[in-house]
């Protein structure tokens, strides 16, 4: 049996990549080694945060070079092995995660005729973010996130975001506006996805009711 926090990759169904689940704020190239070194509480090795990585990320759009230099201290660096659970659906959370290295799978609990199971609904990669909603409203996690490969994430807690507000209101407001734009974009894309899905379901029902001769 695998450890509690390690999920076998075979538990998820075939991968589906709905575009509304993926971050289009960038693309971001994989980070390169840089000056500041930080120790992850989950990792024995030191991980460096490349300021250029933050500069390319949409969450920090509009910030000056001087502002970006102070941002790495806000993040908690965590490292996960392939198959390890990062967050679990239904648990309380108050952190946003930026994928710094590796990739993750998004799993959703599904109830079907066969019973209850987890199904993969998206895959996210370097530069993508997850946990935005929970950073703001502190509600239970809406999905489970599992490391698809060995992965490093930058975690931003809501308490650290609050401290940033006390220290630098301008940077805080800029980041919050960028975050709101991303959440709004995802909601619009979700609305469109649901509209297309509803149309497809209605069409299938119509063909069943009025089969061709």
C-alpha positions as CSV (number, residue, x, y, z in Angstrom):
1,X,0.0,0.0,0.0
2,X,1.3,3.5,-0.8
3,X,1.8,6.1,2.0
4,X,-1.3,8.1,3.0
5,X,-0.3,11.1,1.0
6,X,0.8,9.3,-2.1
7,X,-1.9,8.6,-4.7
8,X,-1.3,6.0,-7.4
9,X,-1.6,7.6,-10.8
10,X,-4.0,4.9,-12.0
11,X,-6.8,6.2,-9.7
12,X,-7.6,9.0,-12.2
13,X,-9.5,8.4,-15.4
14,X,-8.3,9.5,-18.8
15,X,-7.0,13.1,-18.8
16,X,-9.3,15.8,-20.0
17,X,-7.8,19.3,-20.6
18,X,-10.6,21.9,-20.4
19,X,-9.0,25.2,-21.2
20,X,-11.0,27.0,-18.5
21,X,-8.9,25.2,-15.8
22,X,-5.6,26.4,-17.1
23,X,-3.8,29.7,-16.4
24,X,-3.4,32.0,-19.5
25,X,-1.8,34.9,-17.6
26,X,1.6,34.0,-19.1
27,X,3.5,31.7,-20.6
28,X,6.3,31.2,-18.1
29,X,9.5,29.5,-19.0
30,X,11.0,27.0,-16.4
31,X,13.0,28.9,-13.7
32,X,16.7,29.2,-13.8
33,X,19.0,29.2,-10.7
34,X,19.4,32.6,-9.2
35,X,20.7,34.5,-6.2
36,X,18.4,34.0,-3.2
37,X,18.3,30.5,-1.7
38,X,15.4,29.1,0.4
39,X,15.0,25.8,2.2
40,X,11.7,24.0,1.7
41,X,10.2,22.3,4.8
42,X,9.3,19.4,2.5
43,X,12.6,19.2,0.6
44,X,16.2,18.4,1.7
45,X,17.6,20.5,-1.1
46,X,17.8,24.3,-1.4
47,X,15.5,25.9,-4.0
48,X,16.1,29.3,-5.5
49,X,13.4,31.7,-6.6
50,X,14.2,33.3,-9.9
51,X,13.0,37.0,-9.9
52,X,12.6,36.7,-13.6
53,X,10.0,34.0,-13.1
54,X,7.9,36.3,-10.9
55,X,8.3,39.1,-13.4
56,X,6.8,37.0,-16.2
57,X,3.8,35.8,-14.1
58,X,0.5,37.6,-14.5
59,X,-0.1,37.7,-10.7
60,X,2.7,40.2,-10.5
61,X,1.9,42.2,-13.6
62,X,2.4,46.0,-13.2
63,X,4.9,45.7,-10.4
64,X,8.3,47.5,-10.5
65,X,11.6,45.8,-10.3
66,X,12.1,47.0,-6.8
67,X,8.7,45.5,-5.8
68,X,9.6,42.1,-7.3
69,X,12.8,41.9,-5.2
70,X,10.8,41.8,-2.0
71,X,8.3,39.2,-3.1
72,X,10.3,35.9,-2.6
73,X,10.1,36.3,1.2
74,X,6.3,36.0,0.9
75,X,6.3,32.5,-0.4
76,X,6.6,29.2,1.3
77,X,8.5,26.7,-0.9
78,X,7.2,23.1,-0.9
79,X,8.4,20.1,-2.9
80,X,6.3,17.0,-3.7
81,X,7.1,13.7,-5.2
82,X,5.2,12.2,-8.1
83,X,1.8,11.0,-6.9
84,X,1.9,13.0,-3.6
85,X,-1.2,14.8,-2.6
86,X,-0.7,18.6,-2.4
87,X,-4.3,19.6,-1.3
88,X,-7.4,17.5,-0.8
89,X,-11.0,18.3,-1.9
90,X,-13.1,19.3,1.1
91,X,-10.3,20.4,3.4
92,X,-10.0,24.0,4.7
93,X,-7.4,26.0,2.9
94,X,-6.1,29.6,2.7
95,X,-3.2,29.3,0.3
96,X,-2.6,30.0,-3.4
97,X,0.0,27.8,-5.2
98,X,2.2,28.7,-8.2
99,X,3.8,25.8,-10.0
100,X,7.5,26.5,-10.0
101,X,8.8,23.2,-11.3
102,X,7.0,20.1,-12.5
103,X,3.2,19.6,-13.1
104,X,0.1,18.5,-11.3
105,X,-3.3,16.8,-11.9
106,X,-6.6,18.2,-10.7
107,X,-8.9,15.5,-9.5
108,X,-12.6,15.9,-8.7
109,X,-14.9,13.6,-6.7
110,X,-17.5,12.2,-9.1
111,X,-20.7,10.3,-8.2
112,X,-21.8,7.9,-11.0
113,X,-23.9,4.8,-11.4
114,X,-20.8,2.7,-10.5
115,X,-20.3,4.7,-7.3
116,X,-18.0,7.5,-6.1
117,X,-14.6,7.9,-7.7
118,X,-12.0,10.6,-8.5
119,X,-11.7,11.8,-12.1
120,X,-8.9,13.9,-13.6
121,X,-10.4,17.1,-15.0
122,X,-7.2,19.0,-15.8
123,X,-3.4,19.1,-15.8
124,X,-1.4,22.2,-14.8
125,X,2.2,23.0,-15.6
126,X,5.0,25.5,-14.8
127,X,3.5,29.0,-14.2
128,X,0.0,27.8,-13.6
129,X,-1.7,28.6,-10.3
130,X,-4.3,26.8,-8.2
131,X,-6.1,27.7,-4.9
132,X,-7.0,31.2,-5.8
133,X,-10.5,31.0,-4.5
134,X,-9.5,29.6,-1.2
135,X,-6.9,32.3,-0.7
136,X,-9.8,34.8,-0.8
137,X,-12.8,33.1,0.8
138,X,-11.1,30.4,2.9
139,X,-13.8,27.9,2.0
140,X,-13.2,24.1,1.6
141,X,-11.0,23.1,-1.3
142,X,-13.1,22.4,-4.5
143,X,-10.7,19.7,-5.8
144,X,-7.8,17.5,-5.0
145,X,-4.4,18.4,-6.5
146,X,-1.7,15.6,-7.0
147,X,1.8,16.0,-8.2
148,X,2.0,14.4,-11.7
149,X,5.8,14.6,-11.6
150,X,8.3,15.7,-8.9
151,X,7.0,19.2,-8.3
152,X,8.0,22.4,-6.6
153,X,5.3,25.0,-5.7
154,X,5.4,28.5,-4.3
155,X,2.7,28.8,-1.6
156,X,1.2,32.2,-0.6
157,X,-0.8,32.2,2.6
158,X,-3.6,34.7,3.1
159,X,-2.0,35.8,6.4
160,X,1.1,36.8,4.4
161,X,-1.0,38.6,1.9
162,X,-2.6,40.5,4.8
163,X,0.9,41.4,6.1
164,X,1.8,42.7,2.6
165,X,-1.3,45.0,2.8
166,X,0.1,46.5,6.0
167,X,3.6,46.9,4.6
168,X,2.9,48.0,1.0
169,X,-0.7,48.8,0.1
170,X,0.1,49.6,-3.5
171,X,1.7,46.2,-4.2
172,X,-1.1,44.4,-2.3
173,X,-3.7,46.2,-4.4
174,X,-2.0,45.4,-7.7
175,X,-1.7,41.7,-6.8
176,X,-5.3,41.6,-5.6
177,X,-6.5,43.2,-8.9
178,X,-4.5,40.7,-10.9
179,X,-5.9,37.9,-8.9
180,X,-9.5,39.2,-9.4
181,X,-8.9,39.3,-13.1
182,X,-7.8,35.7,-13.2
183,X,-10.7,34.5,-11.1
184,X,-13.1,36.5,-13.4
185,X,-11.6,35.0,-16.5
186,X,-12.0,31.5,-15.2
187,X,-15.6,32.1,-14.2
188,X,-16.4,33.4,-17.7
189,X,-14.7,30.4,-19.3
190,X,-16.6,28.1,-17.0
191,X,-19.9,29.7,-18.0
192,X,-19.0,29.2,-21.6
193,X,-18.0,25.6,-21.0
194,X,-21.3,24.9,-19.1
195,X,-23.3,26.5,-21.9
196,X,-21.7,24.3,-24.5
197,X,-22.1,21.2,-22.3
198,X,-25.8,22.0,-21.8
199,X,-26.4,22.4,-25.5
200,X,-24.7,19.1,-26.2
201,X,-26.9,17.3,-23.6
202,X,-30.0,18.8,-25.1
203,X,-29.0,17.8,-28.6
204,X,-28.3,14.2,-27.4
205,X,-31.7,14.1,-25.7
206,X,-33.4,15.4,-28.9
207,X,-31.9,12.7,-31.0
208,X,-33.0,10.0,-28.6
209,X,-36.6,11.4,-28.6
210,X,-36.7,11.8,-32.3
211,X,-34.5,9.1,-33.9
212,X,-33.8,9.3,-37.6
213,X,-35.9,6.9,-39.7
